[in-house]
Amino acid sequence: MDDTGLDRIAQFARQEIGPYLAAHPEDRYPLPLVRRLAQLGAFGAAVPTQHGGGDWSRRDIALIGYELGRGWQPLAGLVSTHLKLCRQVSEHGTPQQRERWLGAMARGESVFARAYHEQGIAHPAQLRTRAIRRGRVAVLDGRKSWVTNARNADRVLVIARSGNAAVGVLVDPGRPGVTIGPELPRPGLLGVSLAEIAFADYEFDPEDDVLGGWDHDLTQSLLANDVTSYTARAVGSADAVLEHAVRFVRDGLAHRSADVQGAIRLRMGELAAKVAVMRTVWHALLDPRPPADGTPPEAPNPPMTSAVAKVFCTATLQDVVREAATLCGGAGYAAADHALGRHYRDALALPIIGAPNDVLLSRIGERELGPVAADSHATTPTPTPATTSKAT
Ligand SMILES: Cc1cc2nc3c(=O)[nH]c(=O)nc-3n(C[C@H](O)[C@H](O)[C@H](O)COP(=O)(O)OP(=O)(O)OC[C@H]3O[C@@H](n4cnc5c(N)ncnc54)[C@H](O)[C@@H]3O)c2cc1C
């Protein structure tokens, strides 16, 4: 990537998003900001240069997430989903699909969304949405519970079962057979829509509209679960929140008694330390360093994984926004410039989306513990009537 591209996106995020939000309702689709990001090349960052993109490194793409996370999470979500889908089309698309879509995706003329999750589904093999071939055409039936940018995306990559494969169908949401549900009420991540999408006999071309062609299985790619973008977004938000709190608290510090100044400094130090560790974790993910020569074997330095970084940074962000709001007092909760409140509400979603932190932690624990030998003495507890009724 060229540094100036990233610099321009950083400048946009720091100078244009705040004034835009001050002048527009937070729950309105930010078309002017999306157009500016397209002009700045953000939508083409993960598209190869031969298709008109910037082919930016993984690190620089993460930095886009960081800058937009500083500014406004919904915009970061829209762009990072699109960039992941650029990679999917680039890696799995047929030559015709790459030719057809990547240029338009790079220019931001075709913004993509992804519809994978169905409530209660933990593995692609359990998906209930079906792609069924009927001679020369195929049809899609089912529903997806939460789709970011459902209302404004030009195409939605819908993950469905077809025989034993999890396939990706490129759906035009404006065609018959697609119903976009009402906006889902939520505390944050407003502006970019979030809705259920249902498919009833949606007809498509089984070769042209299935990523990689009919029966091309995406299971491995779905399970790979790179959650780097959520870490970048969390660190961006934490940096913005810390800066906000420092500015606000510093302004009023001189009027406080010496005792209170001391207490506030301590709390501010705690906040700054948490954000510093978040940044360190993120940098360890982006720039893994081999262990230094002579590292004693009893002090191994395992590489940072995207799962560990996501869990740590999105969870720590919850403390950071809460503690920053407390330090700013009434103005931390209610103020004309409610940037802190917005970060607070948006942050709540980050431990849940992508892959829930608890799911990632369970996998990390499983790796630590290794396979468990079957124990013939172990018994499966019989559910009591109370636990049975709770589960139903
Ligand atoms: C704002 C927002 C935007 C979204 N955008 C999209 C989108 O664009 N496209 C899309 O496809 N999806 C999207 N989603 C869906 C999102 O990715 C899922 O909600 C998320 O992956 C969690 O799945 P679930 O809701 O089915 O939770 P569940 O799988 O039901 O999990 C709920 C909780 O149960 C516990 N749990 C479940 N499984 C385990 C386990 N194995 N180990 C330990 N604990 C466990 C955890 O505490 C977990 O948080 C979005 C959701 C939100 C809220």
Ligand as a Chemical Component Dictionary entry (heavy atoms), coordinates in Angstrom:
data_LIG
# 
_chem_comp.id                   LIG 
_chem_comp.type                 NON-POLYMER 
_chem_comp.pdbx_formal_charge   0 
_chem_comp.three_letter_code    LIG 
# 
loop_
_chem_comp_atom.comp_id 
_chem_comp_atom.atom_id 
_chem_comp_atom.alt_atom_id 
_chem_comp_atom.type_symbol 
_chem_comp_atom.charge 
_chem_comp_atom.model_Cartn_x 
_chem_comp_atom.model_Cartn_y 
_chem_comp_atom.model_Cartn_z 
_chem_comp_atom.pdbx_ordinal 
LIG C1  C1  C 0 -24.419 -6.182  15.714 1  
LIG C2  C2  C 0 -24.341 -7.521  15.076 2  
LIG C3  C3  C 0 -23.937 -7.628  13.738 3  
LIG C4  C4  C 0 -23.908 -8.881  13.125 4  
LIG N1  N1  N 0 -23.598 -8.971  11.779 5  
LIG C5  C5  C 0 -23.621 -10.182 11.170 6  
LIG C6  C6  C 0 -23.390 -10.301 9.752  7  
LIG O1  O1  O 0 -23.186 -9.307  9.046  8  
LIG N2  N2  N 0 -23.440 -11.527 9.185  9  
LIG C7  C7  C 0 -23.663 -12.652 9.937  10 
LIG O2  O2  O 0 -23.673 -13.742 9.368  11 
LIG N3  N3  N 0 -23.870 -12.574 11.277 12 
LIG C8  C8  C 0 -23.861 -11.375 11.899 13 
LIG N4  N4  N 0 -24.101 -11.297 13.255 14 
LIG C9  C9  C 0 -24.277 -12.518 14.015 15 
LIG C10 C10 C 0 -23.147 -12.745 15.000 16 
LIG O3  O3  O 0 -21.958 -13.043 14.350 17 
LIG C11 C11 C 0 -23.614 -13.823 15.981 18 
LIG O4  O4  O 0 -24.637 -13.229 16.770 19 
LIG C12 C12 C 0 -22.486 -14.301 16.844 20 
LIG O5  O5  O 0 -21.574 -15.048 16.093 21 
LIG C13 C13 C 0 -23.006 -15.154 17.996 22 
LIG O6  O6  O 0 -23.835 -16.157 17.533 23 
LIG P1  P1  P 0 -25.230 -16.433 18.280 24 
LIG O7  O7  O 0 -25.924 -15.124 18.417 25 
LIG O8  O8  O 0 -25.927 -17.523 17.546 26 
LIG O9  O9  O 0 -24.813 -16.852 19.734 27 
LIG P2  P2  P 0 -24.709 -18.305 20.332 28 
LIG O10 O10 O 0 -23.887 -19.181 19.473 29 
LIG O11 O11 O 0 -26.101 -18.736 20.667 30 
LIG O12 O12 O 0 -23.904 -18.031 21.640 31 
LIG C14 C14 C 0 -24.453 -17.252 22.709 32 
LIG C15 C15 C 0 -23.545 -17.420 23.914 33 
LIG O13 O13 O 0 -23.545 -18.770 24.342 34 
LIG C16 C16 C 0 -22.257 -19.126 24.815 35 
LIG N5  N5  N 0 -21.666 -20.152 23.944 36 
LIG C17 C17 C 0 -22.153 -20.612 22.766 37 
LIG N6  N6  N 0 -21.332 -21.551 22.242 38 
LIG C18 C18 C 0 -20.317 -21.706 23.111 39 
LIG C19 C19 C 0 -19.154 -22.515 23.124 40 
LIG N7  N7  N 0 -18.846 -23.356 22.124 41 
LIG N8  N8  N 0 -18.328 -22.401 24.182 42 
LIG C20 C20 C 0 -18.595 -21.529 25.199 43 
LIG N9  N9  N 0 -19.674 -20.735 25.232 44 
LIG C21 C21 C 0 -20.529 -20.812 24.208 45 
LIG C22 C22 C 0 -21.415 -17.843 24.752 46 
LIG O14 O14 O 0 -21.525 -17.142 25.961 47 
LIG C23 C23 C 0 -22.082 -17.057 23.632 48 
LIG O15 O15 O 0 -21.793 -15.669 23.676 49 
LIG C24 C24 C 0 -24.188 -10.051 13.876 50 
LIG C25 C25 C 0 -24.590 -9.931  15.220 51 
LIG C26 C26 C 0 -24.665 -8.690  15.808 52 
LIG C27 C27 C 0 -25.102 -8.596  17.234 53 
# 
loop_
_chem_comp_bond.comp_id 
_chem_comp_bond.atom_id_1 
_chem_comp_bond.atom_id_2 
_chem_comp_bond.value_order 
_chem_comp_bond.pdbx_ordinal 
LIG C1  C2  SING 1  
LIG C2  C3  SING 2  
LIG C2  C26 DOUB 3  
LIG C3  C4  DOUB 4  
LIG C4  N1  SING 5  
LIG C4  C24 SING 6  
LIG N1  C5  DOUB 7  
LIG C5  C6  SING 8  
LIG C5  C8  SING 9  
LIG C6  O1  DOUB 10 
LIG C6  N2  SING 11 
LIG N2  C7  SING 12 
LIG C7  O2  DOUB 13 
LIG C7  N3  SING 14 
LIG N3  C8  DOUB 15 
LIG C8  N4  SING 16 
LIG N4  C9  SING 17 
LIG N4  C24 SING 18 
LIG C9  C10 SING 19 
LIG C10 O3  SING 20 
LIG C10 C11 SING 21 
LIG C11 O4  SING 22 
LIG C11 C12 SING 23 
LIG C12 O5  SING 24 
LIG C12 C13 SING 25 
LIG C13 O6  SING 26 
LIG O6  P1  SING 27 
LIG P1  O7  DOUB 28 
LIG P1  O8  SING 29 
LIG P1  O9  SING 30 
LIG O9  P2  SING 31 
LIG P2  O10 DOUB 32 
LIG P2  O11 SING 33 
LIG P2  O12 SING 34 
LIG O12 C14 SING 35 
LIG C14 C15 SING 36 
LIG C15 O13 SING 37 
LIG C15 C23 SING 38 
LIG O13 C16 SING 39 
LIG C16 N5  SING 40 
LIG C16 C22 SING 41 
LIG N5  C17 SING 42 
LIG N5  C21 SING 43 
LIG C17 N6  DOUB 44 
LIG N6  C18 SING 45 
LIG C18 C19 SING 46 
LIG C18 C21 DOUB 47 
LIG C19 N7  SING 48 
LIG C19 N8  DOUB 49 
LIG N8  C20 SING 50 
LIG C20 N9  DOUB 51 
LIG N9  C21 SING 52 
LIG C22 O14 SING 53 
LIG C22 C23 SING 54 
LIG C23 O15 SING 55 
LIG C24 C25 DOUB 56 
LIG C25 C26 SING 57 
LIG C26 C27 SING 58 
# 
